[in-house]
Amino acid sequence: MTNDVQAPVTIDRTRLLAFDLETTGPDPRTAHVVTSALLAIDGARKHERTWLADPGVEIPEGATAVHGITTEHARANGRPHADVIAETVAGIRRGWREGRALVAFNACFDLTILRRWDPTFEILGPVLDPFVVDRATDPYRKGKRTLEAVCEIHGVRLENAHEASADALAAARLAWKLLGALPDLAGTDWREVNEQQARWHEERQRDFAAYLERTGKDASGVNVEWPLAAV
């Protein structure tokens, strides 16, 4: 597929495309999409698009407890799963053509799900993952690295957690703050920004796998790839 993004492109933290999925489960190899959100952000203005999908499978009670959406509600009100995937991917590609950085917290989870359902999906532009950047720039901080925890550390508002558009907006706010504190990252060609995050992620995950092995635990499920994992 032809790269639609003009090179070189640096990241403008005032023009972002924030993205989040809520799904049927925590494993991108098996998860189906329940909700999807894209927020095109231009300074203080944002244009939001959200989707409710009928995932085509039962939504487990554990997933419903997280995002609040039941199988019955999704079946009665949701769009076809394939349509939601296609329109989300089209929206991301459009954002890249417009010169936006795609922001997603723990991007590998959401983007791997898109690739699984649409094998034509490729990384054609900048991706900014506050989860990866926060771990790399403050590696020794104790405590959780969930979206809620990282938002609290950086003084970012997160309203209605685990609702896709709210999580996407909080991720964008985190990206804005992190890029402001890292002008060298913001001023670098997006390809190097993506590559740097991939290196950070791989280093951290290999360290984690080594820890699991030292403690006699199975490390075979540790993913070192970013922003797309093999599925």
MIVEX-918544 format. One record per residue (C-alpha): residue number from 1; residue in three letters; x, y, z. Coordinates in pm, 1 decimal. Example, Ala and Ser with C-alpha at 12.3 -4.5 7.8 and 13.67 -1.06 7.14 Angstrom:
i,aa,c1,c2,c3
1,Ala,1230.0,-450.0,780.0
2,Ser,1367.0,-106.0,714.0
// end
This chain:
i,aa,c1,c2,c3
1,Met,0.0,0.0,0.0
2,Thr,124.0,348.4,-83.8
3,Asn,226.6,564.3,207.3
4,Asp,-21.6,852.5,217.5
5,Val,186.8,1065.9,457.7
6,Gln,424.2,1325.5,321.3
7,Ala,780.8,1308.5,457.5
8,Pro,935.7,1444.4,666.3
9,Val,662.4,1502.9,920.9
10,Thr,710.4,1607.2,1282.3
11,Ile,440.4,1577.1,1543.7
12,Asp,223.5,1880.2,1615.0
13,Arg,86.2,1825.9,1964.0
14,Thr,-203.3,2062.5,1892.9
15,Arg,-326.3,1843.9,1603.0
16,Leu,-386.7,1490.9,1720.8
17,Leu,-614.9,1198.4,1647.5
18,Ala,-696.9,1020.6,1971.2
19,Phe,-814.0,660.1,1952.5
20,Asp,-951.6,396.4,2188.4
21,Leu,-1136.8,66.2,2175.0
22,Glu,-1344.5,-115.6,2432.6
23,Thr,-1362.3,-486.9,2361.6
24,Thr,-1489.0,-828.4,2462.5
25,Gly,-1166.5,-917.7,2640.9
26,Pro,-802.0,-839.1,2720.8
27,Asp,-636.3,-1061.1,2457.7
28,Pro,-595.1,-892.8,2115.9
29,Arg,-570.1,-1236.7,1954.6
30,Thr,-932.0,-1313.2,2043.5
31,Ala,-1100.5,-981.3,2129.5
32,His,-1389.2,-836.9,1931.7
33,Val,-1461.0,-463.8,1925.5
34,Val,-1754.8,-332.8,2128.8
35,Thr,-1695.8,42.7,2103.5
36,Ser,-1454.3,256.8,1906.1
37,Ala,-1374.7,626.5,1935.7
38,Leu,-1174.8,870.9,1724.9
39,Leu,-1124.6,1232.0,1835.6
40,Ala,-968.2,1475.2,1589.5
41,Ile,-818.0,1750.4,1805.4
42,Asp,-719.6,2097.9,1686.5
43,Gly,-608.1,2298.7,1986.0
44,Ala,-911.2,2346.4,2207.8
45,Arg,-1150.2,2214.0,1940.9
46,Lys,-1229.4,1848.2,1889.9
47,His,-1442.0,1649.7,1648.4
48,Glu,-1555.5,1319.5,1794.0
49,Arg,-1680.3,1007.7,1622.3
50,Thr,-1784.5,698.4,1814.3
51,Trp,-1920.3,359.6,1718.9
52,Leu,-2110.0,87.4,1903.4
53,Ala,-2053.2,-252.5,1743.4
54,Asp,-2242.2,-577.0,1762.4
55,Pro,-1934.6,-793.7,1820.1
56,Gly,-2108.1,-1106.6,1693.5
57,Val,-2021.9,-1297.7,2011.3
58,Glu,-2131.5,-1291.0,2372.1
59,Ile,-1975.3,-1010.6,2574.7
60,Pro,-1837.0,-1174.1,2890.3
61,Glu,-1963.3,-1046.1,3223.0
62,Gly,-1610.0,-939.2,3313.6
63,Ala,-1589.0,-715.3,3007.1
64,Thr,-1934.4,-570.3,3073.3
65,Ala,-1822.3,-490.5,3428.2
66,Val,-1542.2,-279.7,3279.4
67,His,-1719.6,-85.0,3004.4
68,Gly,-2085.1,-131.8,3098.3
69,Ile,-2210.4,-269.7,2765.7
70,Thr,-2409.8,-592.2,2761.4
71,Thr,-2452.7,-841.7,2479.9
72,Glu,-2820.8,-753.4,2457.1
73,His,-2754.1,-379.8,2425.1
74,Ala,-2484.6,-431.9,2162.3
75,Arg,-2704.8,-663.6,1956.6
76,Ala,-3000.9,-428.8,1971.4
77,Asn,-2814.3,-104.7,1903.4
78,Gly,-2475.8,-186.1,1754.8
79,Arg,-2352.5,-158.9,1398.4
80,Pro,-2210.7,-465.8,1220.6
81,His,-1866.4,-545.7,1357.7
82,Ala,-1699.1,-540.4,1015.5
83,Asp,-1842.5,-195.8,938.6
84,Val,-1708.8,-49.9,1263.3
85,Ile,-1362.3,-190.6,1192.1
86,Ala,-1364.1,-56.7,834.8
87,Glu,-1482.7,290.6,933.8
88,Thr,-1234.6,313.5,1222.2
89,Val,-944.5,216.5,995.7
90,Ala,-1061.2,466.5,733.2
91,Gly,-1075.9,738.0,999.2
92,Ile,-721.0,664.0,1114.5
93,Arg,-588.8,674.3,759.5
94,Arg,-765.6,1003.9,702.1
95,Gly,-608.5,1145.6,1018.0
96,Trp,-262.0,1050.6,896.5
97,Arg,-329.0,1209.4,557.4
98,Glu,-421.5,1527.6,744.1
99,Gly,-84.5,1521.0,920.5
100,Arg,-212.5,1414.8,1263.6
101,Ala,-36.0,1192.1,1512.7
102,Leu,-245.1,896.4,1622.9
103,Val,-258.2,882.1,2003.3
104,Ala,-353.0,561.3,2180.9
105,Phe,-270.4,449.4,2533.1
106,Asn,-116.7,100.8,2511.9
107,Ala,-148.0,135.7,2135.5
108,Cys,-30.0,-216.0,2060.8
109,Phe,-349.0,-362.8,2205.2
110,Asp,-589.9,-150.7,2000.5
111,Leu,-389.3,-146.3,1678.7
112,Thr,-323.8,-520.3,1686.2
113,Ile,-697.9,-578.8,1709.6
114,Leu,-752.9,-361.1,1403.9
115,Arg,-484.5,-553.0,1211.7
116,Arg,-637.8,-883.2,1314.7
117,Trp,-974.8,-786.6,1171.9
118,Asp,-835.8,-591.7,875.6
119,Pro,-509.5,-745.9,750.6
120,Thr,-459.2,-448.2,514.5
121,Phe,-415.9,-211.0,808.7
122,Glu,-63.6,-65.3,816.4
123,Ile,116.9,200.7,1015.9
124,Leu,130.6,490.5,769.7
125,Gly,200.3,775.8,1007.1
126,Pro,301.5,882.4,1356.1
127,Val,178.8,689.7,1659.5
128,Leu,220.0,835.5,2006.2
129,Asp,167.1,594.8,2296.3
130,Pro,167.5,766.8,2638.3
131,Phe,197.5,426.6,2806.9
132,Val,527.2,351.6,2632.2
133,Val,663.7,705.0,2667.6
134,Asp,576.5,725.8,3037.5
135,Arg,746.4,392.1,3112.1
136,Ala,1059.1,495.3,2922.6
137,Thr,1093.8,841.6,3073.9
138,Asp,1013.2,742.3,3433.5
139,Pro,1119.5,376.1,3446.9
140,Tyr,1173.5,341.4,3821.4
141,Arg,840.5,479.4,3939.3
142,Lys,653.3,228.3,4151.1
143,Gly,286.6,151.7,4112.4
144,Lys,43.6,78.3,3833.7
145,Arg,75.1,205.2,3477.2
146,Thr,-294.6,198.6,3393.6
147,Leu,-447.3,495.6,3215.3
148,Glu,-605.0,611.0,3539.6
149,Ala,-277.8,585.0,3731.6
150,Val,-69.4,761.5,3465.7
151,Cys,-327.3,1038.5,3434.8
152,Glu,-313.2,1092.4,3809.7
153,Ile,67.1,1112.4,3807.1
154,His,65.1,1374.4,3531.1
155,Gly,-232.8,1573.6,3658.4
156,Val,-456.0,1485.4,3362.7
157,Arg,-833.1,1468.2,3390.8
158,Leu,-995.8,1134.1,3312.1
159,Glu,-1371.7,1141.3,3325.8
160,Asn,-1582.9,826.0,3286.3
161,Ala,-1294.3,580.5,3262.0
162,His,-1337.3,282.9,3028.7
163,Glu,-1570.7,476.1,2802.7
164,Ala,-1389.4,483.9,2469.4
165,Ser,-1416.9,855.5,2390.9
166,Ala,-1328.3,955.6,2749.2
167,Asp,-1021.0,730.3,2747.9
168,Ala,-916.3,861.8,2406.0
169,Leu,-942.8,1221.7,2524.6
170,Ala,-739.4,1148.8,2837.7
171,Ala,-471.6,982.5,2624.5
172,Ala,-457.1,1294.0,2406.0
173,Arg,-416.4,1513.1,2713.0
174,Leu,-132.3,1290.8,2830.1
175,Ala,32.5,1306.8,2486.9
176,Trp,9.7,1685.3,2488.1
177,Lys,182.4,1705.0,2827.1
178,Leu,447.9,1445.9,2748.7
179,Leu,536.3,1602.5,2413.6
180,Gly,561.0,1941.2,2580.5
181,Ala,815.3,1797.2,2821.0
182,Leu,1007.6,1620.2,2542.8
183,Pro,1067.3,1877.6,2267.9
184,Asp,1332.3,1661.1,2102.5
185,Leu,1076.8,1385.1,2053.8
186,Ala,813.5,1625.6,1924.9
187,Gly,1060.1,1778.9,1680.2
188,Thr,1181.5,1450.4,1531.1
189,Asp,1057.9,1294.1,1208.3
190,Trp,765.3,1068.5,1290.1
191,Arg,941.4,757.7,1161.5
192,Glu,1212.6,800.8,1424.0
193,Val,949.3,873.0,1689.2
194,Asn,779.3,544.2,1604.7
195,Glu,1111.5,358.7,1597.9
196,Gln,1217.6,505.5,1933.4
197,Gln,896.2,391.9,2097.9
198,Ala,938.7,45.6,1944.3
199,Arg,1288.4,27.2,2094.9
200,Trp,1165.6,145.8,2434.5
201,His,885.4,-108.4,2432.2
202,Glu,1110.6,-396.0,2326.9
203,Glu,1372.1,-316.8,2593.0
204,Arg,1112.4,-297.2,2868.7
205,Gln,936.4,-614.6,2760.7
206,Arg,1260.5,-811.5,2732.1
207,Asp,1348.7,-702.8,3084.8
208,Phe,1005.6,-819.4,3200.5
209,Ala,1045.3,-1155.1,3024.1
210,Ala,1384.4,-1202.4,3188.8
211,Tyr,1229.3,-1128.0,3529.0
212,Leu,957.2,-1388.3,3468.0
213,Glu,1215.7,-1647.3,3368.3
214,Arg,1428.9,-1573.8,3677.0
215,Thr,1126.7,-1630.3,3897.3
216,Gly,1029.3,-1954.0,3723.8
217,Lys,729.1,-1811.7,3540.3
218,Asp,623.2,-1853.4,3179.1
219,Ala,747.0,-1564.8,2963.0
220,Ser,623.0,-1700.5,2629.5
221,Gly,330.4,-1459.1,2618.9
222,Val,539.2,-1141.5,2655.4
223,Asn,503.0,-927.7,2344.5
224,Val,811.4,-730.0,2238.8
225,Glu,660.9,-584.6,1919.7
226,Trp,514.9,-234.1,1889.2
227,Pro,284.7,-84.0,1766.0
228,Leu,158.3,-405.2,1603.9
229,Ala,201.0,-751.6,1749.2
230,Ala,188.5,-1073.1,1553.7
231,Val,-153.9,-1237.7,1570.7
// end
